[in-house]
């Protein structure tokens, strides 16, 4: 993150996928100061389409020579070497978390599927989870203020722009948040490997609106969070490996919830 005067902090996002998500969705409600693009790729269709959108929205587009953009990327992107499809950079304000209570008060349709992450700190896993959420149309991701991966431009890039498409809600206390969600009619489903207290995902009829809680691979969801879930669900595994990567588990859960679940929304 870099400061360019007036005490304003800016981040730099790059690549056509990321910039497309930023221009078309912008879930983090970022302000876009300008878009920098190399003259060498200015007329490429993917780039031209993005610049057309930017122009219609009155966003400043600054054409740069390849050498000039390279110098900027060395400084702004910590030496990241840009390829042709990446030779477009957006100068933006940081991602803004959405307000969960405001969203709940505004409207609950009864079709929501939120993810709640308990202790997921790995940026790679977090980014992959966001891609799954974007792919399967999840309503948003709830994370804790503590013990959670940070939202930054690295997450935006690793997630191929999914960060710019998914609303993220940061809360102080997951258990209190679960109580609030229940008051608004949400069912809370917790992921666990404990066979004696959980149902197989294939035998579970998901009721909407709902929240799916996932923990990290080492500890899973915390005891208090688990205690406050309405239903505990597991992914049955036949092999010797009894722990899935949390981002892989997320994809399996979301697919089953939205495509296979007997209780259609």
N, C-alpha and C positions, 0 to 999 in steps of 0.2 A: 504494500500500500504506500502511495506517495502523496505528499502534500504539494499542491501547486498554488499556494497563496490563498488569502482570504480564509485561512484555517479550514479549508475544505479538503477532505480526504478522498482520494480517488483510487480505484482499482482498475486493472487493465485486463480485459477479457479478450481472447483471441481465438480465431478459427471460425469457419463458416457455420458449423453446427451450433456453436455457442452463440454467435451473433444472431443467427436466425431465431433461436429460442428467446433471446433477449428482446428482439424487435417484435416478435409475434405474441409473446406471452408476458414476460417480465413479471413473474410471480413475486419477486423481491422488491418490486416497485422502485427500481433504481432510476436515478436521473442520468441520462446519457448526455455527457458534455460534448463529445465529438467522436467521430469514427475516422481512424487513420487507415489508409489503404495504399498499398504499393502500386505505382504506375504500371509495373510489370504484369499485374493481374487485374487491372481496373476493368477491362472489357470482357473478362471471363463471365459466362452466363450466371453462375452461382453468385459471384461477387456483384455483378451488375444488378441482379434481382434484389439483393440486400440493400444496395445503395439506392435503388429506386424507392424502396420502402422508407429508408432513412430520409430521403429527399422530400417525400410526401408528408413526413411528420416534422419537417423543419429542423432535422438534426444536422449539425455541421459535419460535412465530409471533407477531410483534408488529404489531398493526394501527396504522396511522398515518393521520392526516388527510392529504389531498392536499397541503396547504401544508407540513405537517411533513416529508413524504417529499421534497417538492421542495427544502426547505432542506437536508435530509440529502444529496440527490443533488448539490446544488451543491457541497457540501464533499467528499463521498466519491468522486463520479464526475467531478470537475473540471468542473462546470457542465453535464453532460449532461442535456438535457431529455428526460424519460421520457414515452413515449406510453402509452396504455391497456394494451397487451399487455406493456409493459416495466415497469409499475409494481409490480414485485416484485424485491426485492434480497436476495441471500444474503450473509451475512457469514461468510467462510470462511478457513481457513488456506491458505497457498500450495500450489500443485500439487506433488506429490511424484513425482520420477522413479522409475521401476521399476528393479529390479536385474536386469540382463540375465543374469548368471551364475547367479543364484538361479533365474530362470525356466527357463534351459536345464537346470540340474541337477534341477529339480523334475519337469519332464516335457517331452519333445519328441514330439509326436504324429505328425510326418512330414507334416503338412498346413500348416505355418506359412508365411506370406508376410510377411517383414519388409521395411520400407523403410529404407534407410540414406541419409542426406542429407549430402553433402560440400560444405560452403561455402554452403548456402542460408541467407542472412541476412535476406532481406526478409520482414517479418512478414505481409504480404498473401499472398505465395506460400506461406509456411509454413502459414498458416491454411487456405488452399484445399487444400493437400496433406492436411491432417488431415481435411477434409470428404470428400475422395476415399477416404481410408483407412477412415473410418467407413462410407461408402456401400458399399464393396466388401469390407468385413470383413477388412482387413489385420490382422495379428497385433500390430503395433506399429511404432514409428518409432525408429530409432537415430540420434542426433545426436552431434556432437563437442562437447566442453566449450568449444572455441574455434571461432571462425568459424561461428557458428550463431545463428539467431534465438532470442531469449529467450522463455521461456514465461511469460506473464502474463495478467492479466484482459482485456487488449485482444485477445490471441489467442483467448481463450475466446469473446469476443463476435463477432469477425470470422468465426470458424469456425462460428458459429451453435451453439455448444455442443459441437462435435466434439472439442475439447480434453478435455472431461470424459468422452469415450467411448473415447479412444485411449491406450494405454500408450506412454509415451515413455521411452526409455533413453538416458541421457547417459553417454558413455564418453570416456576421455582420448585414446585413439589408435585411429583407424578401422582401420588396417592390422593392428594387433595383435588387434583385435576380429574382423576377418575370419578370422584364423588360428584363433581360438577357435571361431568359428561353423563353420568347416570341420571342426574336430575333433568337433563334434557332428553332423556329417553334412549340413550346409547347402551348397547350391550357390549360388555368388555370381554374379549377373548385373549387368553394368555397362552403363549407358546411354551411348551415344556417337554422334556424327555421322560418325565416320571410316568411310567405306565399305569401305576395303580390309581392315579388320581386324574387321569386325562383321557380324552376320547380321541380316536383316530380321526384325522381330518376328513376322510371319506365318509365317516358316520355322523358328521356334524352338520346340522342344519343351521346355517348362519342367519341370524335375525338382524335386520337393519333398522336404524343406523347402527353402525358398529365401530369398535376400535380393536385393532389387533396389536397386542403388546409383544415385543421381541426383546430379548436380552443379548448380551455378548456370549460368545461361544464358550468361554471359560466358566462363567458363573450363572448364566441364564438370567431370568428376571428375578428381582429381589424378593425376599420373603413377604414383605408388606404389600408390594405390588401384586404378587401372586395371590395373596389372601383376599384382595379386593376385586379380583377378576370374577366374572359370572361363570365362565366356562374355561377349562384348561384343555388345550388341543395339542396333539402331537402329530408329526409326520412319521408314519411307520417305516422302519428301515430293516431290510432283510440281510444286509451285509454286516461285516464285522465292525465297520466304522459307524459309531453311534452318535456322531455330532457333525451336523452340516454347517458349512459356512453360513453366517447369518444372512448374507445377501442372497445366497442360493435358496435358503429357507423362505425368505421373503417372497421371492419369485414364485415358488411352489404354492405358498399360502394364497397369494393374490390371484393366481390363476384359478385355483380351486374355488376361492370365494366368489369370483366374478364370472367364471365360465362353467363350473361344474356343480356348484352348490345347489342342492335340491330346493332351497328356499330362494327363488329368484326375487330380485327386487322389483 
